């Protein structure tokens, strides 16, 4: 890992990119790999801004799982995920009903 990619990140966080490092992406699907590619390039996974002094990392025992330029982008990514799930659930409900509502049965 080239730490020059993370030169704007506070030194205390830079060491995390070396140990434990970024979580391996072998098990991720194409969409997840595309998002995490931003982190590996030293940019925010939400807005693609360069990671800097307000960087927020999501870390577990396997390593860094996510990197955001700040708390707002972390929150926005969580909301985007929730909205996508809600949208999918709504579409599923509509398809399940198949156009049959209570009013249509009268």
C-alpha positions in Angstrom: 0.0 0.0 0.0 1.4 3.4 -1.0 0.9 5.8 1.8 1.3 8.7 -0.6 -2.2 7.9 -1.7 -3.3 8.8 1.8 -1.0 11.8 2.4 -3.8 14.1 3.5 -5.2 11.7 6.1 -4.0 12.2 9.7 -0.9 10.1 10.5 -2.8 8.3 13.3 -5.2 6.9 10.6 -2.5 6.4 7.9 -1.1 3.5 10.0 -4.4 1.7 9.7 -4.0 1.5 6.0 -0.8 -0.6 6.6 -2.0 -2.7 9.5 -4.7 -4.1 9.4 -5.1 -2.7 5.9 -8.1 -2.6 3.6 -10.4 -5.6 3.7 -9.8 -7.9 0.7 -12.4 -7.4 -2.0 -12.3 -10.9 -3.4 -15.8 -11.8 -2.0 -17.5 -8.6 -3.1 -19.8 -8.2 -6.1 -19.0 -5.8 -8.9 -21.1 -2.9 -7.5 -19.4 -3.2 -4.1 -16.0 -3.4 -5.7 -16.6 -0.2 -7.7 -17.5 1.6 -4.5 -14.5 0.3 -2.5 -12.2 1.1 -5.4 -12.6 4.8 -4.4 -11.3 4.0 -0.9 -8.3 2.1 -2.3 -7.6 5.2 -4.4 -7.6 7.4 -1.4 -11.0 9.0 -2.1 -14.3 9.1 -0.3 -16.6 6.2 -1.0 -19.6 8.6 -1.3 -18.4 11.8 -3.0 -15.0 10.8 -4.3 -13.3 13.7 -2.6 -9.7 13.2 -1.5 -9.6 11.7 2.0 -8.2 14.3 4.4 -8.2 15.6 7.9 -11.8 14.7 8.6 -11.6 11.2 7.3 -13.9 8.6 8.9 -12.9 4.9 8.7 -15.1 1.9 9.4 -12.7 -0.7 10.8 -13.2 -4.2 12.2 -10.8 -7.1 13.0 -10.4 -7.9 9.3 -9.3 -4.3 8.4 -10.7 -1.1 6.9 -14.1 -1.7 5.4 -15.0 1.8 4.4 -13.5 5.3 4.2 -15.4 8.6 4.0 -14.2 12.2 3.8 -16.3 13.0 6.8 -19.3 12.2 8.9 -21.8 13.7 6.4 -20.7 11.3 3.6 -20.9 8.4 6.0 -24.4 9.3 7.0 -25.4 9.9 3.3 -24.1 6.5 2.3 -26.1 4.9 5.1 -29.3 6.8 4.0 -28.7 5.9 0.3 -28.5 2.2 1.2 -31.7 2.4 3.3 -33.5 4.2 0.4 -32.4 1.6 -2.0 -33.7 -1.2 0.2 -37.0 0.7 0.7 -37.4 1.2 -3.0 -36.8 -2.4 -3.6 -39.3 -3.4 -1.0 -41.9 -1.1 -2.5 -41.4 -2.5 -6.0 -41.7 -6.0 -4.6 -45.0 -5.2 -2.9 -46.4 -3.6 -6.1 -45.3 -6.6 -8.1 -46.8 -9.0 -5.6 -50.1 -7.2 -5.7 -50.0 -7.4 -9.5 -52.2 -4.4 -9.8 -54.9 -5.8 -7.5 -55.8 -3.4 -4.8 -58.8 -3.4 -2.5 -60.5 -0.9 -4.8 -59.9 -3.1 -7.9 -61.8 -6.0 -6.3 -65.1 -4.0 -5.9 
